């Protein structure tokens, strides 16, 4: 099993039972217990993960700290410019594209988590069309962006 380039938020973690050979890499894991395994789990490869506190499963190249999401209270787990997750991932474990379908840059360190940092997504302009501060939910009237086709994102690819 590959658990790669995820953003696991809201004090959740990863639990593995009876595992053998799982790879856990390039993830933002916000739980107070980022990764838990049972005594039957073995041969886990874990590296390049961002955890809120030190964890044996963040890996040798992992980091600790606040990922500095745009607005986690509203479910917006995109990275801000000053996120410690920027440029701290490994291409060894990365899929071809991020959550938005954006190709990872060649010959550059990758961002940890599901979303590459995109300046537009952390700007006030990107939030101007949200409905009551929500990017994904409709709580009243108004239209929400289709983030996969937003011209500002296409320019950044």
Helices and strands as residue ranges (DSSP letters): E 2-4, E 7-8, E 14-16, E 23-25, E 28-29, E 35-37, E 45-47, E 50-51, E 63-64, E 69-71, G 72-74, E 76-79, G 119-122, H 124-127, H 151-156
